[in-house]
Amino acid sequence: MKSTCQVCELNTASQLKKLGENAANTQFTIALAGNPNTGKSTIFNALTGLKQHTGNWPGKTVTHSEGYFSYQQNTFKIVDLPGTYSLLSTSDDEEAARDFVLFGKPDITVVVVDAGRMQRHFSLLLQVMEVSENVILCLNLMDEAKKHGTEIDTRTLSRDLGIPVIGTSARSKEGIPELLSTIHKMAKGEIVTKKKSFVKPSKTVENSVDKVAKHLSELDTELDNTEWIAARLLEGNENLTEELKKGIISTRINSENFEPIYHLVEEYKTDFPKNYHDERIENLYAEATKIIQSSVSSTESQRLFRIERMIDNLVTHRIWGFGIMFLLLSLVLWLTIIGANYPSEFLSFLLLEKIYPFLKTGANELNFPWWLSGLLIDGIYLATAWVVSVMLPPMAIFFPLFTLLEDFGYLPRVAFNLDRIFRKTGAHGKQALTMSMGFGCNAAGVVATRIINSPREKLIAIITNNFALCNGRWGTQILMATLFIGVLVPEQWSGLVSMLAVVGIVILGIAFTFFTSWLLSRTLLKGEASFFTLELPPYRPPQVWQTIYTSLIDRTLLVLWRAIIFAVPAGGAFWLISFINIGGHPL
């Protein structure tokens, strides 16, 4: 007799097939939407089997990611959209998310909401429900909500909203089977939801919107959400106006036939309330509060709240915050340098003193030509062995430690501390986020500059991002500091001095970032710094073993492989230069 788990339709082991990045004949498209830092990317990874990097801070998804999975003989494409606070936002990444929800025609839209911050995140859900059919609410981070004393009646919430509500804890895979089953049932038509408006506009507004929407529908009968577009045009949304003129939203509407729409908008704009946008946002939040109150009860631990607030007051302090940042970075580097000595010595002993003589003996017994033995063993093998023994240990220690800080929620606090300085240099405060991402990967930091709206400030962020010491250079800098700086002092001080040298390089890079930003903003790229809002995520206990595993596989081995790719031809080339003579002289 089979156990219930084995035959249950929610058994992901038997029903879910993660197809990664490749799938043919996709039957259904799912949009994964939500506020930043709600765990969208973690859910995306759980469904698709991809390893998109996730972390406890906003902005991990800047461009959308696509993945595929098969469930009960149906193939799904899932699109992880950039985190957005509203469909009314104007930043590039949030507009990309908005356009896909509104005009990408996904079969299902899954809105991911932080179960512990529902009131703040529900505004986006209500906006999506107004413009999308087949919406599923995924209440993620349910484990954290319960830890903070929040109890959610998902049945009552589902009844009030009129859509399926699934509670999940994506990091532990809890609730993922139920989410999969609901997606499948909705895709097959067993569950159907319709567009639903929670804020009723006035008769004047409704009439103006209907007139403009009717004209848009006449120009393109297949255009979705014409009422939403009409309302934004009447509000004076310039970005949307430009997208319509350029034919981005509809190929049948462009600058040639937009003139009648423009005149119609100008005619009815006079009857449109000037504060309509603000009133609408306020009404959405009020409606969200009303819905949440009937299904959520909270007995939040004041002690836990006070502890988190005390930590925040300390790590974001105007003075102590920078000291803590310096000490944490120094501690990570010191542990990396000291800890890497022993595995480096072991690998060096194993690869150079044991395996190298064995390979040389084997080559001689097999009668390898001297030049082939020299090229393969003295050149390529020795270079590769040196790279592995020197680079692998520090990277295997540093990357997990850095990722643990990220998952704990500390990196956004670093960005918060640096925001004030960036604005004083004339740069955008979000450059603190892109620079923090640059410490992981410069390429990711450059891509992340999409979250900055101003072209001037975006260009400054791109130019200066290279000053951040990316993960590909951490191992090299630690190695150079150990070999050239640490040897200048007694052995017992070598680790400390090497650590201080690397910290100095990091601080120098940050200083160059500030100076270059200040110089550019007062010369070639003059302008005033703009403001932004950064949501500090809650502190979360990192998943230590999973973090260690993913850091070793996704970061350490990837960077090591890149180094080996260069070491192999370099080792061969150096051997050729050393041992090949032309005219009696070595190359």
Steps between C-alpha positions, in 0.01 A plus 500: 500500500634840401520780750274802462800715417600277212165512323398856593465728199705760684810284517751721322755222468271306267314785328747789462773486238743792507598579143736791572552731203390277212155372411316451176128556433424694818126485565455765770681818607512608864597851614663512844442850639550661839676761708880483531631255760191281529676179390384496137835376376504223762160378379623530142802281582285244683272461197754507217812351654704803391755656732423870465683659792268604782578721794336689782488843340294685235588498134630148442301475178576800280419343167242223488606137512327218314485134597295194420344209683270211420214401730248223435600480132459876444793731426516845659721801436543717808625859481654651816431873463700779667366591842259793487304687765228615261376479141510881508881519551728661242843336543627289208488165681157565650364609162631173352306305764191715446502459121526120523208476745286740296588414142707177507181292523618243756258212554540528877641775722638389836540797736751425778439691823701499823258349753649716775460825303165453333367851552803654329497253209127459437471814289683327213275193529183710470643685199589170328151362566351804324686428176555121500285191489613176664690643797642292786616654827812330640553596864870426536714502815215353705753352742635847582149641539414227753828563682395863542156400628300559179218253426333512156164342413568421133144373441342826616755698302431293188125556541537878541738534203330249273829332403699197625731575794794266565731529801864406434844502657702471181841447659377179668272409203195513729183576302665456158298182423173685569615791284583262215162329525315834497699623199418177316127518581481864390689425179254218420199723568393326822551828690400827332534854636397825333629856514378676811508870587524594868486880460194644326581822307265797487253534211706783350821296508323190370350693208836655403678164520230327293523758221878468463494120546236464227720688253802284591293184442391628159865543397599156632221253572747253658652749746444397864427727795404807299326649808825482697692663213235772465518584872880530486482726191246724674733515803771631266731197504769611252686167489185313396424766241845453346463120499171532310651742247794265439271200448646314799166418663306447177630462145175654374537819703794729421594863448308514171156423646557617859396861433122438545569323832713793615224753423239280671718471810553877507124553469408278795806574713337819628227290669754258645597558867856629533559288810339187351823298521556573870134442588502169316808377688345604833173323417688183400687495831175562690329214315801274562486578873129415511552163328799408716328584829235233446748218440819585692564501873830603650660453839841621387774448752597841631823354633604379154398833348708692755804278435479557122450875551801513734718320243381737227571807712853371550594383148344806330640754747660808340834418667491147642345361182821565306714354778293181506519479121880529516529240778273246327689531172831472685380190689388328179833572331703400807315166525555451127874570508578309821265213421630456146860437609448140612297366203736687264801327655325162478400547133849622416652194669255264327516648150866603484686258727295183449311509170764693301783243553252220429404660167865559405587137578202377302592714199858368505385138522264556206791651305334836444715736289674755721313788343157336548576410862628852562202670334231290671654449844761774560293761321124440502473276810726708727321824405158344560611338828635833624173680413289234675713484815520878535155621385259224608539523883450880541203504260343196671512692830424855384196442277293307758580762767404786267178321396406437865523875566284561194235245598492632857388836361809709570585621147194731471616664824837563334316666211298706748817621672662597169191673358568828682855520364395416143243780501764743624721407205213578259426134421181301554448323832420177314864498389570364848296193404670455163843538661410241764397262221830586329688347794339172396534553124575817301288379209201455731567844647498660155177320403347610833542867404170458314332576834630859468262715293723798423728436196762730655509317832480162328810582292691606814407170667617298198832685472585465868376143554836359391658645815305243706714191561296225331513133599730415210766727651459419870706183475773673300519797741515271803772295331706807405465648848618173656796453262627859479376679814471225761860385447632844602411443867560215749297187430269547800389839360480390136126422497401824674716719275377321186140553612560871563658531155191356329268716714709798395452409133122475554487836680715654227255369238205650690688829538569507124130432440401800712766726350424403138124541560560844651732602216265381223194661659677837501666483158386276215176378663366797693165476677316468830482170687152346518344313791371146540340273758679186619305233686724333757417128508459317830792313649478135400706207625700379199469140385862422583552166327304598190693828483833319530402255227367758253794735566749222432324381185366823352780738591820330614520225239376734225774756568758222544399349165548838332846526658591148381389586145761776500761301695513207256607697189708740711695210655562348159606835355743573785661157462543553126655842558741354759617186317482570128817656362541696181858566394628370832285738702174417687183671383 
